[in-house]
């Protein structure tokens, strides 16, 4: 698999692996065991994938990933995130990005992962009570102490990104970006390019919607976090299903799948973009990795741009409870 750069010096595979799916985030039966996690990670490494993305809030994903890379640490680049605090039921309640929380969270992630250094350490969401300069300053101290190699931010505005960059170089911004989530194209992606910051799209397959495999909103199991997302609720889901026809048609033209077309479109948006589709199934991992070899002609790219323009997508990408954590 080819390589791309995040920021000035972090070289990664052009496609990474999102490890949130190792947890039970998409339903109570979704968590994997250690043996399954190792199989997926081993296969990803064999395919040339080097970037593995997790977070403290995706428990037990950090511990599973750490166990899975044991013996192959030199082949893997580990990204994790801190800041979001959870209640006793595992639901996000607040963000704590105070300098003392930065240090404490990093030490805990290192312990869970079983490693000495985190390759890419992200602030998961901004803490409105703490200036971004204070948080990034504390993160920069982790770099100086050798606990972290590169810094990243998640879901921040262009203004916040510029303020952070003045404190310490930011290697990557991670925010939602896919055919049906394109808000970042107006201001945030241009800011990344102005500042030399790489972009890591999470949910590059629209939380599974762009695969075409979700039959209906009602088919999502109890406990699946997508049930709280407006786009997956019945009235919006049915309208959005019409968008899948173009993916299916273009996929058939190339002998591929809708998921591969969606990833190929995203990867064509720039060499500074490194999507991290998540999966716990090896056949899906193989399918996603093969998207890196798919080159869409300009007419197909233009048609996808047009058909998935913002006004054609029905429903918000987050509900009210989650939107309060966004830097809007």
C-alpha positions in Angstrom: 0.0 0.0 0.0 1.2 3.5 -0.9 2.2 6.0 1.8 1.0 9.6 2.6 2.2 12.2 5.0 0.3 13.8 7.9 1.9 17.1 8.7 5.6 17.6 8.2 6.9 14.2 9.1 4.4 11.4 10.0 4.4 8.9 7.1 1.5 6.5 7.2 -0.3 4.1 4.9 -2.8 5.9 2.5 -5.6 4.1 4.3 -5.8 3.4 8.1 -7.9 1.2 10.3 -10.4 2.7 12.7 -10.7 0.6 15.8 -13.8 2.0 17.4 -15.6 -1.1 16.0 -13.5 -3.2 18.4 -15.8 -1.8 21.1 -19.6 -2.2 21.5 -20.3 1.3 20.1 -22.5 0.0 17.3 -24.5 -2.3 19.5 -24.0 -4.4 22.6 -23.0 -7.4 20.6 -20.4 -5.5 18.7 -17.4 -5.8 21.0 -14.7 -8.3 19.8 -12.5 -10.5 21.9 -8.7 -10.4 22.0 -8.2 -13.2 19.4 -10.5 -11.5 16.9 -8.8 -8.2 17.3 -5.4 -9.7 16.7 -6.6 -11.4 13.6 -7.9 -8.2 12.2 -4.8 -6.2 13.1 -2.5 -8.9 11.7 -4.3 -8.9 8.4 -4.2 -5.1 8.3 -0.5 -5.1 8.8 0.0 -7.8 6.2 -2.0 -5.6 3.7 0.4 -2.7 4.4 -1.9 -0.7 6.6 0.2 1.1 9.3 -2.1 3.6 10.9 -4.4 2.3 13.7 -6.8 4.7 15.3 -8.5 4.3 18.7 -9.5 6.4 21.7 -9.8 6.3 25.4 -13.6 6.4 25.2 -13.7 3.4 22.9 -13.1 1.0 25.8 -11.9 -1.7 25.5 -10.4 -0.8 22.1 -7.1 0.6 23.4 -6.4 -2.6 25.4 -7.4 -4.8 22.5 -5.3 -2.9 20.0 -2.3 -3.0 22.4 -2.6 -6.7 22.7 -3.0 -7.2 19.0 0.2 -5.3 18.0 2.4 -7.0 20.6 5.3 -8.4 18.7 4.7 -6.1 15.7 4.9 -2.7 17.3 7.5 -1.5 14.9 5.1 -2.0 12.0 2.2 -0.1 13.5 1.6 3.7 14.1 -0.8 4.1 17.0 -3.2 7.1 17.2 -5.4 7.6 20.2 -7.5 10.4 21.6 -8.3 11.8 25.0 -10.7 14.3 26.6 -14.2 12.9 26.6 -15.5 11.8 30.0 -18.1 9.1 30.3 -20.9 8.4 32.8 -21.4 5.0 34.5 -23.3 3.8 31.4 -20.5 4.8 29.0 -22.2 7.8 27.6 -20.2 11.0 26.9 -20.9 13.7 29.5 -18.2 16.3 29.2 -14.8 17.2 28.0 -11.8 17.6 30.3 -8.8 19.1 28.5 -7.1 20.7 31.5 -3.3 20.4 31.4 -3.4 17.9 34.4 -6.0 15.8 32.6 -3.8 15.8 29.5 -0.9 14.1 31.4 -3.2 11.8 33.3 -5.0 10.6 30.2 -1.8 10.0 28.3 -0.4 7.9 31.0 -3.5 5.8 31.1 -3.6 5.3 27.4 0.0 4.2 27.4 -0.8 1.7 30.1 -3.9 0.4 28.2 -2.0 0.1 24.9 1.1 -1.4 26.6 3.5 0.9 24.7 6.0 3.6 25.6 5.2 6.2 23.0 1.9 7.2 21.2 2.6 8.1 17.6 -0.3 10.5 17.2 -2.2 11.9 20.1 -5.5 13.7 19.5 -7.6 16.0 21.6 -11.0 14.2 21.0 -13.1 17.4 21.4 -12.4 20.9 22.6 -13.1 21.9 26.2 -14.9 25.2 26.2 -13.7 25.9 29.7 -10.0 25.6 28.8 -8.2 27.8 26.1 -6.9 25.6 23.3 -3.5 27.1 23.8 -3.3 25.6 27.4 -4.4 22.2 26.2 -2.0 22.1 23.3 0.8 23.5 25.5 0.4 20.5 27.8 0.2 18.1 24.8 3.5 19.7 23.5 5.1 18.9 26.8 4.3 15.2 26.2 6.2 15.4 23.0 9.2 16.9 24.8 9.1 14.1 27.3 9.0 11.5 24.6 5.5 10.1 25.5 4.0 11.3 22.2 5.5 11.9 18.7 2.9 14.0 16.9 -0.2 16.0 17.9 -3.7 16.1 16.5 -7.1 17.6 17.0 -10.6 16.4 16.3 -13.7 18.3 15.1 -12.3 21.8 15.6 -13.0 24.9 13.6 -10.5 26.6 11.3 -10.1 29.4 13.9 -9.2 26.9 16.7 -6.9 25.0 14.4 -4.9 28.2 13.7 -4.7 29.1 17.4 -3.4 25.6 18.2 -0.9 25.6 15.4 0.7 28.8 16.9 1.5 26.8 20.0 2.9 23.6 18.5 2.8 22.0 15.0 -0.3 20.0 14.5 0.2 16.9 12.3 -3.4 16.0 11.7 -7.0 17.0 12.1 -9.6 14.3 12.4 -13.2 15.1 11.6 -16.1 13.4 9.8 -15.7 13.5 6.1 -17.4 11.4 3.4 -19.6 11.7 0.4 -22.5 12.5 2.6 -20.7 14.7 5.2 -18.8 17.4 3.4 -19.1 20.5 5.7 -15.3 20.6 6.1 -14.7 21.5 2.5 -15.7 25.1 2.9 -13.3 26.4 5.5 -11.6 23.6 7.5 -9.9 21.6 4.8 -8.5 24.8 3.2 -7.2 25.8 6.6 -5.5 22.5 7.0 -3.8 22.9 3.6 -2.8 26.5 4.4 -1.1 25.3 7.6 0.4 22.0 6.3 -1.8 19.8 8.4 -3.0 16.4 7.2 -6.6 15.4 7.3 -7.9 12.1 8.7 -11.6 11.5 7.9 -13.5 9.4 10.4 -16.7 7.6 9.3 -15.5 7.7 5.7 -18.3 5.2 4.8 -21.0 7.3 6.5 -21.1 5.0 9.5 -21.9 2.1 7.2 -24.6 3.9 5.2 -22.5 4.2 2.1 -21.8 0.5 2.0 -25.5 0.0 1.0 -25.8 -2.9 3.5 -28.1 -1.3 6.0 -31.6 -2.3 4.9 -33.6 0.1 7.0 -33.3 2.3 10.1 -35.3 -0.3 12.0 -32.6 -3.0 11.2 -30.1 -1.3 13.6 -30.0 -3.3 16.8 -30.8 -1.9 20.2 -27.8 -0.1 21.7 -26.5 1.0 18.3 -25.4 4.6 18.6 -26.6 5.3 15.1 -30.2 5.2 16.3 -29.6 8.6 17.8 -28.3 10.1 14.6 -30.9 12.0 12.6 -29.7 10.7 9.2 -30.4 7.1 10.3 -33.9 7.9 11.5 -36.7 6.6 9.3 -37.9 9.8 7.6 -34.3 10.8 6.6 -33.0 7.3 6.0 -35.5 6.6 3.3 -34.7 9.9 1.5 -31.0 9.2 1.7 -31.4 5.7 0.2 -32.0 7.2 -3.2 -28.4 8.4 -3.1 -27.1 4.9 -3.1 -28.1 4.2 -6.7 -25.2 6.2 -8.1 -22.7 4.4 -5.9 -24.1 1.0 -7.0 -24.0 1.9 -10.6 -20.4 3.2 -10.6 -19.3 0.3 -8.5 -20.8 -2.1 -11.1 -18.9 -0.3 -13.8 -15.6 -0.9 -12.0 -16.4 -4.4 -10.7 -16.3 -3.1 -7.2 -18.6 -2.3 -4.3 -20.3 0.9 -3.2 -17.9 1.1 -0.2 -14.9 1.0 -2.5 -16.3 3.7 -4.7 -17.0 5.9 -1.6 -13.4 5.4 -0.3 -11.8 5.9 -3.7 -13.7 9.2 -4.1 -12.5 10.4 -0.7 -8.9 9.4 -1.3 -9.0 11.3 -4.6 -9.7 14.5 -2.8 -6.0 15.0 -2.0 -2.7 13.3 -1.0 -3.0 14.8 2.4 -6.2 12.8 3.2 -6.0 9.4 5.0 -9.3 7.8 5.7 -9.7 5.4 8.6 -12.7 3.0 7.8 -13.4 0.8 10.8 -14.3 -2.9 10.8 -13.9 -6.0 12.8 -14.5 -8.4 9.8 -11.5 -9.5 7.7 -13.5 -9.7 4.5 -14.5 -6.1 4.9 -11.0 -5.1 5.7 -9.8 -6.7 2.5 -12.6 -4.9 0.6 -11.7 -1.5 2.1 -8.0 -2.0 1.4 -8.7 -2.8 -2.3 -10.3 0.6 -2.6 -6.8 2.1 -2.6 -6.2 0.6 -6.0 -9.5 1.9 -7.5 -9.0 5.0 -9.7 -12.2 6.7 -10.6 -12.3 8.7 -13.9 -13.0 12.4 -13.8 -16.6 12.0 -15.0 -17.4 9.6 -12.2 -15.8 11.9 -9.6 -17.8 14.9 -10.9 -21.0 12.9 -10.9 -20.5 11.8 -7.3 -19.7 15.4 -6.3 -22.9 16.6 -7.8 -25.2 13.9 -6.5 -23.9 14.0 -3.0 -23.9 17.8 -2.6 -24.9 19.0 0.8 -28.5 19.9 0.0 -29.3 16.4 -1.3 -28.5 14.7 2.1 -31.3 14.6 4.5 -30.8 15.0 8.2 -28.0 16.3 10.5 -24.9 14.2 11.1 -25.3 14.4 14.8 -28.2 14.8 17.2 -28.5 17.6 19.7 -26.8 15.7 22.6 -23.6 15.1 20.5 -23.6 18.5 18.7 -22.8 20.3 22.0 -19.3 18.8 21.8 -18.6 20.2 18.4 -16.6 23.4 17.8 -19.1 25.1 15.6 
